[in-house]
Amino acid sequence: MHILHVYKDYAPVLGGIENHIRLLAEGQVRRGHRVTVMVTNPKGWRTEEEVLNGVRVIRASRLATVASAPISVSLAWSMRRLSCDVVHAHFPYPVGEVAQWLFAPRRVCRVLTYHSDVVRQQGWLRLYAPLMYRVLSQMDAILATSPPYAESSPVLRRFRDRVHVVPLGIALSRFLQAPAERVAAWQARLTPHNTPLLLFVGRLRYYKGLDVLLRALLHVKQGTLAVVGDGPMGTAWKRLADELGLTSRVRFLGEVPDSDLPALYHAADLFVLPASARSEAFGTVLVEAMAAGLPLITTEVGTGTSWVNQHGITGLVVPPHDPMALANAINTLLGAPERREAMGEAGRRRALEEFNAERMVERVLTIYSSRCPGGDSHEDAHRSPLGRHRGKAT
């Protein structure tokens, strides 16, 4: 089977969707499929092609970027010249979604992973919505990443007959353990006085809610916060930490090499993702932390974060935009080491059972075979909670 994935960026560009596509594409190659990824070229001015770990990557030239969406005529042209069996688009990226609808071969299976609603660019959404619904209506299958997102998204509710839940998966093995000397080195660097270590990992974007966590830290009895990642809010949030008098308790580490991340997770006592908007649709960093045995604190924004993190089992879930609620949850778990350990172990088990990358690949391939023309007809076993049979892909 020849599978074509369509999105705006691909590795080595950093991002949750980019990393998901890489894991999925490489997993499909390992199962003997031919896989092409069609994205745009960050360099902008020409179309380039290479093979990465068995995946053919075509980076089409981009003309400009509008509302975070690279504009590329070459992407549509290159797609028109490809022959494939499955086109798998990744939403939101309007250019790619429309291009596959107009220019991919007619007799092809169309699948779309719906990673997130369009939350911030509401003006553009009003213009795009009629075309977006037309594109989605042509899909053989739409994949949601969690039951709560499938149920709460106003867009997905329109297409409940073709929505399937396929949770994101990661390569868990690298997070299950870390070299003791690297863990000790991070602890000595970040908490020289052996105080508790809180960890945040992610792009510093508005919806991550790090400002709420900084304000909550004022009410946390003890502990240091390590912030891993960079992004457009980095400067503002560093300034906020300074204004709040937290510079001695917050360490902004910037981008950390992937090889160092497992040790950082194992050095921490608690992982916090204080998301403030639906743009945080799933939170793969939560799965990384769970694999490392860390208890979690997340916020209830109606997405997959409070499904990945089960309240009272793998961690605690609090309201968003509420520094005191967040501080109380942090103080509660920091004061209960045995409870933290039990939650960490529960999280590790959940990660192994539910969020393994290989299981994700298998679930997606099952959707292909059940929903694509000429495939198997056992589709009912893979309907989302919105579907008539109220099951999910297994």
C-alpha angles and dihedrals in degrees: 000000000000111000123193119198117197126199140123100261141018138186134334082040106093120236143109096255093043091053092046092053091049093052092045095046095047091046091053090050090053088056091057101262126134108240131192125183117204115199139140127271115251087206086063108203107080145021115256133183134199142154117244118186091334095313118118106224120196113191107194120207114262125216101196143329121250122183090345091307118116112224113223129169089179091061091062092042093050091048091053090059095052127093115207143152099221130029110198113190124192117218135249100045110100096191093056094042094052093041093056090047094051104032111024115099113283096231097057135112111252120209128170130191108213101210098172145346116256098260111166107029095065094151092056090043092059089055095043099040099090091051092041092056090047091053094046091050089061094057120111089206136006117203121211118193098222140013094246092054092048090052100041103041110098089207096052092048088066091060102039092136091067103031117114127182114232111166118217116257134201137198094271100182096077092058099046093083141005136198109276093224092055091048090050091048092054092046092050091049098045104031108024090164093052095249120155116281121222117195133207121180125182149079110304098243129147095257094056091080096218089147088063091051091051091052090046090053089067087069098042111105096220141346145092125253119218114199115199118191142040136234148132094308094049098100094044094049093047087052090050092052089053093048090051092051093244102125092112092052102041124067115193103202099177118207111353121200113259089239090063098048098083091054091050092053091049091048092057130084099205138015119217127192106174097183116184104191143033089259085087091074103165116347110222088190086070089061091049090053092046091052088054090053097251122148113232139223116197139160132246105246095147096258138099096289094083090045095051088047108050110209112244092005110061095009143310132299120207135177116277123249090027114117094180094052089048092048092049091052092049092048091047094055096038087056094051111057094169091053090048090053093049091049091048092053091047089051093051091052091048092050092051093047101041113018107045113137093225091054089050091053091050092049092052093048089050089055090051092053095044099044105031121092109269092017129119116297099224093106097131092072089063104049119129123244085270093058128094094260095040097218131125137225113281 
